[in-house]
């Protein structure tokens, strides 16, 4: 469910249509002439992934002096909305960053729009470099993530955790929570001082991440495997981890830990509340680490994982895919190889990103060291809980709109779960 775009819904849809139309015209792959390499990604300029990949582009150009490199920066929502149209056009890039999950990469792989990278991944060693993170690029014939063929290669990882203001914690005598009771007690302490403790955005993706973080904190691997594998209709009972998460989110809002006005806030609004010191805690993905590292100057900050089961929202990063219709696949493979090498992985880690194969001894940046060690621990302990919108098509929008309504107080947790059950069960009945 990773989303970096700050476009409004209307603008994002318009941009997606424009992108889809342009993909059918100029600007795509060269048709296999070996003289042009077209690559797209949607990482924000200057973030750890972008820094590493821009560096890879320089080395790629040096290794292929006769090749014209055409790089285009897109936004997450464009690929989310128009990905299948782009891949099914007659003028596609040779390589692009693509959204992971059953409903995105899985759906287009099942339609035959992505190149099977299984043999190439084994040949290049990408399967070993990515390790367990490769799950996000592996899909079966139905497009379900898990055992199957490799259609995408992640070169980074990510997880979602609480970021906290160390200075405010010290000022009010709050210790870093290791249990849910301690987390609630911390919220109560700040609330008693007139401070809304949790900077949140229900008008954008962050509240969905919080919902899913709460769900996996109550879940085990069997429940997660059933949920993503569409093994049964969606469980809406009070005991379901997702129902419990919805109830907790509603309770936290009712108690004032989350401001109801967050229903009208975008992600950047929540991050700004935290960066400015107005809120002591926010729940953010590692893609925000570089931003916080650069922009927070007035206080010390840290992070802690959601207390509970030991499972956190997170996964391998979004994936490199090679369209079936790509003209210069060998060039695409050469570039993927550069993004997976030690030089780029170390660069990413020292910029605060989560690398999959950095040399631990080469990671000297304190923030980069922390996030990479945390990700490695989650990955090695089977503690990556993926993201809740992945199982079925369009589930992102379903969860988004209903999470916004839930936080707004005009929907009960039971009603929330029924709204999710309808689209989930419709797909589950046909593939489960």
C-alpha positions as CSV (number, residue, x, y, z in Angstrom):
1,X,0.0,0.0,0.0
2,X,3.0,2.3,-0.3
3,X,2.0,5.6,-1.8
4,X,4.3,8.6,-2.3
5,X,2.2,10.8,-4.5
6,X,0.7,14.0,-3.1
7,X,-1.7,14.4,-6.0
8,X,-5.4,14.9,-5.2
9,X,-7.6,12.1,-6.5
10,X,-8.9,14.1,-9.4
11,X,-5.5,15.2,-10.5
12,X,-4.1,11.7,-10.1
13,X,-6.8,10.2,-12.3
14,X,-6.3,12.9,-14.9
15,X,-2.5,12.3,-14.8
16,X,-3.1,8.6,-15.1
17,X,-5.2,9.0,-18.2
18,X,-2.6,11.3,-19.7
19,X,0.1,8.9,-19.0
20,X,-1.8,6.0,-20.5
21,X,-2.5,7.9,-23.7
22,X,1.1,9.1,-24.0
23,X,2.3,5.5,-23.4
24,X,0.5,4.6,-26.6
25,X,2.4,7.3,-28.5
26,X,5.8,8.7,-28.1
27,X,8.3,8.3,-25.2
28,X,8.3,4.5,-24.8
29,X,10.8,1.8,-25.7
30,X,12.7,2.0,-28.9
31,X,11.3,-1.2,-30.4
32,X,14.4,-3.3,-29.8
33,X,17.1,-1.4,-31.6
34,X,19.5,-1.7,-28.7
35,X,20.3,2.0,-29.0
36,X,17.7,3.4,-26.5
37,X,17.0,2.4,-22.9
38,X,13.8,3.8,-21.4
39,X,13.3,3.4,-17.6
40,X,10.6,4.8,-15.4
41,X,10.3,5.1,-11.6
42,X,8.3,7.1,-9.1
43,X,10.7,7.6,-6.2
44,X,10.8,11.2,-5.0
45,X,13.8,13.1,-6.3
46,X,16.7,12.7,-3.8
47,X,15.2,9.9,-1.7
48,X,17.5,6.9,-0.9
49,X,16.2,4.8,-3.8
50,X,16.4,7.6,-6.3
51,X,19.9,8.5,-5.2
52,X,21.1,4.9,-5.7
53,X,19.3,4.5,-9.0
54,X,20.5,7.8,-10.4
55,X,24.0,6.7,-9.5
56,X,23.3,3.4,-11.3
57,X,22.2,5.4,-14.4
58,X,25.6,7.1,-14.5
59,X,27.4,3.8,-14.5
60,X,25.0,2.3,-17.0
61,X,25.6,5.1,-19.4
62,X,29.4,4.7,-19.0
63,X,29.1,1.0,-19.8
64,X,26.8,1.7,-22.8
65,X,28.1,4.9,-24.4
66,X,26.2,4.3,-27.6
67,X,22.9,3.9,-25.8
68,X,20.5,6.9,-25.3
69,X,19.1,6.7,-21.8
70,X,15.5,8.0,-21.4
71,X,14.5,8.3,-17.8
72,X,11.1,9.5,-16.8
73,X,9.8,10.1,-13.2
74,X,6.2,9.1,-12.7
75,X,4.1,9.0,-9.5
76,X,2.7,6.0,-7.7
77,X,-0.9,6.8,-8.4
78,X,-0.3,6.9,-12.2
79,X,1.0,3.3,-12.1
80,X,-1.8,2.3,-9.7
81,X,-4.5,3.6,-12.0
82,X,-3.2,3.0,-15.5
83,X,-0.5,0.3,-15.1
84,X,-2.4,-2.4,-17.1
85,X,-3.1,0.1,-19.9
86,X,0.5,1.1,-20.1
87,X,1.8,-2.4,-20.2
88,X,-0.7,-3.4,-22.9
89,X,0.2,-0.5,-25.2
90,X,2.5,-0.9,-28.1
91,X,5.1,1.6,-26.8
92,X,6.3,0.6,-23.3
93,X,9.4,1.4,-21.4
94,X,12.1,-1.3,-21.2
95,X,12.0,-1.2,-17.4
96,X,9.7,0.4,-14.8
97,X,9.1,0.4,-11.1
98,X,5.8,-1.3,-10.5
99,X,3.4,-1.6,-7.5
100,X,3.5,-4.9,-5.7
101,X,0.6,-7.1,-4.7
102,X,-2.1,-9.4,-6.1
103,X,-4.2,-6.6,-7.4
104,X,-1.3,-4.8,-9.2
105,X,1.7,-6.8,-10.3
106,X,-0.1,-10.1,-9.8
107,X,-3.0,-9.0,-12.0
108,X,-0.8,-7.9,-14.9
109,X,1.4,-10.9,-14.6
110,X,-1.6,-13.2,-14.9
111,X,-2.6,-11.3,-18.1
112,X,0.8,-12.1,-19.6
113,X,2.0,-8.4,-19.6
114,X,5.2,-9.0,-17.6
115,X,8.3,-10.9,-18.6
116,X,9.0,-14.0,-16.6
117,X,12.3,-13.2,-14.8
118,X,12.7,-16.6,-13.0
119,X,15.7,-17.8,-15.1
120,X,17.3,-14.4,-15.2
121,X,17.0,-13.9,-11.5
122,X,18.7,-17.2,-10.8
123,X,21.4,-16.4,-13.4
124,X,22.2,-13.0,-12.0
125,X,21.8,-14.0,-8.3
126,X,19.0,-11.6,-7.7
127,X,17.0,-14.3,-6.0
128,X,19.7,-14.6,-3.4
129,X,20.3,-10.9,-3.1
130,X,16.6,-10.2,-2.5
131,X,16.1,-13.2,-0.2
132,X,12.7,-13.4,1.4
133,X,11.9,-9.9,0.1
134,X,11.5,-11.5,-3.4
135,X,8.0,-12.7,-2.3
136,X,6.6,-9.4,-3.5
137,X,7.8,-10.2,-7.1
138,X,6.7,-13.8,-7.2
139,X,3.2,-14.8,-8.5
140,X,1.3,-17.9,-9.5
141,X,-0.8,-18.4,-12.7
142,X,-3.8,-16.7,-11.0
143,X,-1.7,-13.7,-10.0
144,X,-1.5,-14.6,-6.3
145,X,1.6,-13.7,-4.5
146,X,3.7,-16.6,-3.1
147,X,5.1,-19.7,-4.7
148,X,5.3,-19.2,-8.5
149,X,7.3,-17.4,-11.1
150,X,9.4,-14.3,-10.6
151,X,7.9,-11.3,-12.4
152,X,9.5,-8.5,-10.4
153,X,12.7,-7.7,-8.6
154,X,12.8,-5.6,-5.4
155,X,16.0,-3.8,-4.7
156,X,15.0,-2.3,-1.4
157,X,12.9,-3.1,1.6
158,X,10.4,-1.1,3.7
159,X,8.4,-1.3,6.9
160,X,6.1,1.0,8.9
161,X,6.7,2.0,12.5
162,X,6.0,4.7,15.0
163,X,8.3,7.7,14.7
164,X,8.5,9.6,18.0
165,X,9.8,12.9,19.4
166,X,12.5,12.0,21.9
167,X,12.4,15.5,23.4
168,X,8.7,15.4,24.1
169,X,8.9,11.9,25.5
170,X,11.6,13.1,27.9
171,X,9.7,16.3,28.8
172,X,6.6,14.4,29.9
173,X,8.3,11.3,31.4
174,X,7.1,8.9,28.7
175,X,9.2,5.8,28.0
176,X,9.3,4.1,24.7
177,X,6.4,1.6,24.6
178,X,7.0,-2.1,24.2
179,X,3.4,-3.2,24.8
180,X,0.0,-2.0,23.7
181,X,-0.9,-1.0,27.2
182,X,2.2,1.1,27.5
183,X,1.4,2.8,24.1
184,X,-2.1,3.7,25.3
185,X,-0.6,5.0,28.5
186,X,1.7,7.2,26.5
187,X,-1.3,8.5,24.5
188,X,-3.1,9.2,27.8
189,X,-0.2,11.2,29.2
190,X,0.0,13.5,26.2
191,X,-3.8,13.8,25.9
192,X,-3.9,14.9,29.6
193,X,-1.5,17.7,28.7
194,X,-3.8,18.9,25.9
195,X,-1.7,17.3,23.2
196,X,-3.2,15.1,20.5
197,X,-0.6,12.4,20.6
198,X,-0.8,10.8,17.1
199,X,-0.4,12.8,13.9
200,X,-2.6,11.0,11.4
201,X,-4.1,11.4,7.9
202,X,-7.3,9.6,7.1
203,X,-7.7,11.6,3.9
204,X,-4.7,9.8,2.5
205,X,-2.9,6.5,2.9
206,X,-1.4,6.8,6.4
207,X,-4.5,5.8,8.3
208,X,-4.8,2.7,6.2
209,X,-1.2,1.8,7.2
210,X,-2.2,2.3,10.9
211,X,-5.2,0.1,10.4
212,X,-3.1,-2.7,8.9
213,X,-0.3,-2.2,11.5
214,X,-2.9,-2.8,14.2
215,X,-4.3,-5.8,12.4
216,X,-0.9,-7.6,12.0
217,X,-0.1,-6.8,15.6
218,X,-3.0,-9.2,16.4
219,X,-2.3,-11.7,13.6
220,X,-0.3,-14.8,13.1
221,X,1.2,-16.2,9.9
222,X,-1.7,-18.6,9.4
223,X,-4.2,-15.8,9.4
224,X,-2.0,-13.7,7.0
225,X,-1.5,-16.6,4.6
226,X,-5.2,-17.2,4.5
227,X,-6.0,-13.5,4.0
228,X,-3.6,-13.0,1.1
229,X,-4.1,-16.4,-0.4
230,X,-7.9,-15.9,-0.4
231,X,-8.4,-19.2,1.3
232,X,-11.8,-18.4,2.7
233,X,-14.4,-15.6,2.8
234,X,-13.3,-12.6,4.9
235,X,-13.7,-13.1,8.6
236,X,-15.7,-10.3,10.0
237,X,-16.1,-11.7,13.5
238,X,-15.1,-9.7,16.6
239,X,-12.1,-12.0,16.9
240,X,-10.7,-11.2,13.5
241,X,-7.4,-9.2,13.6
242,X,-8.9,-6.8,11.0
243,X,-12.1,-6.3,13.0
244,X,-10.0,-5.7,16.2
245,X,-7.9,-3.2,14.3
246,X,-11.0,-1.3,13.1
247,X,-12.3,-1.2,16.6
248,X,-9.0,0.1,18.0
249,X,-8.9,2.8,15.3
250,X,-12.4,3.9,16.2
251,X,-11.6,3.8,19.9
252,X,-8.4,5.8,19.5
253,X,-10.3,8.5,17.6
254,X,-13.2,8.6,20.1
255,X,-10.7,9.1,22.9
256,X,-8.9,11.9,21.2
257,X,-5.7,10.1,20.4
258,X,-6.4,10.8,16.8
259,X,-8.0,14.1,15.7
260,X,-11.3,13.5,13.8
261,X,-10.2,16.4,11.5
262,X,-7.6,14.0,10.1
263,X,-10.3,12.8,7.7
264,X,-9.6,15.9,5.7
265,X,-5.8,15.8,5.9
266,X,-3.3,14.4,3.4
267,X,-0.1,12.5,4.3
268,X,2.0,15.6,4.1
269,X,-0.2,17.3,6.7
270,X,0.4,14.5,9.2
271,X,4.1,14.5,8.5
272,X,4.3,18.3,9.0
273,X,2.5,18.0,12.4
274,X,5.2,15.6,13.5
275,X,8.1,17.5,11.9
276,X,7.0,20.8,13.5
277,X,6.8,19.2,17.0
278,X,3.1,19.7,17.3
279,X,2.5,15.9,17.7
280,X,4.9,13.6,19.5
281,X,4.1,10.4,17.5
282,X,3.2,9.5,13.9
283,X,3.1,6.1,12.1
284,X,5.2,6.3,9.0
285,X,7.0,4.1,6.5
286,X,10.7,4.0,6.1
287,X,10.3,6.0,2.9
288,X,9.8,9.0,5.2
289,X,13.1,8.4,7.0
290,X,15.2,10.4,4.6
291,X,12.7,13.3,4.8
292,X,12.6,13.3,8.6
293,X,16.4,13.0,8.7
294,X,16.8,16.0,6.5
295,X,14.0,18.3,7.8
296,X,13.8,17.7,11.5
297,X,16.3,20.0,13.1
298,X,14.6,21.2,16.3
299,X,14.4,17.9,18.2
300,X,15.8,14.4,18.4
301,X,13.6,11.6,17.0
302,X,13.5,7.9,16.9
303,X,11.3,5.0,16.0
304,X,9.7,1.9,17.6
305,X,7.7,-0.9,16.1
306,X,4.0,-1.6,16.7
307,X,3.7,-3.6,19.9
308,X,2.1,-7.0,19.7
309,X,2.7,-10.1,17.6
310,X,6.1,-9.2,16.4
311,X,4.7,-8.7,12.8
312,X,4.8,-5.3,11.3
313,X,3.4,-3.8,8.1
314,X,6.2,-4.0,5.6
315,X,7.7,-6.0,2.8
316,X,10.3,-5.9,0.0
317,X,10.0,-2.7,-1.9
318,X,8.1,-2.0,-5.1
319,X,9.6,-4.0,-7.9
320,X,11.4,-3.6,-11.2
321,X,9.4,-5.2,-13.9
322,X,10.2,-5.8,-17.6
323,X,7.1,-5.5,-19.8
324,X,6.5,-8.4,-22.1
325,X,6.5,-5.9,-25.0
326,X,9.7,-4.3,-24.0
327,X,12.2,-3.9,-26.9
328,X,15.5,-3.9,-25.0
329,X,15.2,-6.5,-22.2
330,X,19.0,-7.2,-22.0
331,X,19.5,-3.5,-21.2
332,X,16.8,-3.7,-18.6
333,X,18.6,-6.6,-17.0
334,X,21.9,-4.7,-17.0
335,X,20.3,-1.9,-15.1
336,X,18.6,-4.1,-12.6
337,X,22.0,-5.7,-11.9
338,X,23.5,-2.3,-11.1
339,X,20.8,-1.4,-8.6
340,X,21.4,-4.7,-6.8
341,X,25.1,-4.4,-6.5
342,X,27.0,-3.6,-3.3
343,X,27.9,-0.1,-4.4
344,X,24.2,1.0,-4.9
345,X,23.0,-1.0,-1.9
346,X,25.6,0.7,0.4
347,X,24.7,4.1,-1.1
348,X,21.0,3.5,-0.4
349,X,21.6,2.4,3.2
350,X,23.8,5.3,4.0
351,X,21.1,7.7,2.7
352,X,18.7,6.2,5.2
353,X,17.1,3.7,2.9
354,X,16.5,0.0,3.5
355,X,18.9,-1.9,1.4
356,X,18.6,-5.7,0.8
357,X,22.3,-6.4,0.4
358,X,24.4,-3.6,1.9
359,X,27.6,-4.5,3.6
360,X,26.9,-3.9,7.3
361,X,30.4,-2.6,7.9
362,X,30.0,0.0,5.2
363,X,26.8,1.4,6.7
364,X,28.0,4.3,8.8
365,X,25.0,6.6,8.9
366,X,23.2,6.1,12.3
367,X,19.7,6.3,10.8
368,X,20.5,4.0,7.9
369,X,22.1,1.6,10.3
370,X,19.0,1.5,12.5
371,X,16.5,1.0,9.7
372,X,18.6,-1.7,8.0
373,X,19.1,-3.6,11.2
374,X,15.4,-3.4,12.0
375,X,14.4,-4.6,8.6
376,X,16.9,-7.4,8.7
377,X,15.4,-8.5,12.1
378,X,11.9,-8.4,10.7
379,X,12.8,-10.3,7.6
380,X,14.8,-13.0,9.5
381,X,12.0,-13.5,12.0
382,X,9.1,-13.8,9.5
383,X,7.9,-10.4,10.8
384,X,6.9,-8.7,7.6
385,X,3.2,-8.5,7.4
386,X,2.8,-7.0,3.8
387,X,-0.1,-4.6,3.3
388,X,-3.8,-5.0,3.6
389,X,-5.0,-3.8,0.3
390,X,-3.1,-6.4,-1.8
391,X,-5.5,-9.3,-2.0
392,X,-8.1,-8.1,-4.6
393,X,-8.3,-5.5,-7.3
394,X,-9.4,-2.0,-6.2
395,X,-9.2,-2.9,-2.6
396,X,-7.0,0.1,-2.0
397,X,-9.8,2.5,-2.7
398,X,-12.3,0.4,-0.7
399,X,-10.1,0.4,2.4
400,X,-9.2,4.1,1.9
401,X,-12.8,5.4,1.7
402,X,-14.1,3.3,4.5
403,X,-11.1,4.0,6.8
404,X,-11.8,7.7,6.3
405,X,-15.5,7.1,7.2
406,X,-14.5,5.0,10.2
407,X,-12.2,7.7,11.6
408,X,-14.9,10.3,10.9
409,X,-17.2,8.4,13.2
410,X,-20.1,7.9,10.8
411,X,-19.4,4.1,10.4
412,X,-19.1,1.4,13.0
413,X,-16.3,-1.2,12.9
414,X,-18.9,-3.8,12.0
415,X,-20.2,-1.7,9.1
416,X,-16.5,-1.1,8.0
417,X,-15.9,-4.8,7.9
418,X,-19.0,-5.5,5.8
419,X,-17.9,-2.9,3.2
420,X,-14.6,-4.8,2.9
421,X,-16.2,-8.2,2.8
422,X,-18.2,-7.6,-0.3
423,X,-15.3,-7.1,-2.8
424,X,-13.0,-9.5,-1.0
425,X,-15.6,-12.4,-1.1
426,X,-16.5,-11.7,-4.7
427,X,-12.9,-12.4,-5.8
428,X,-12.3,-15.1,-3.2
429,X,-15.3,-17.1,-4.5
430,X,-13.7,-17.4,-7.9
431,X,-10.1,-18.0,-7.0
432,X,-10.0,-19.3,-3.4
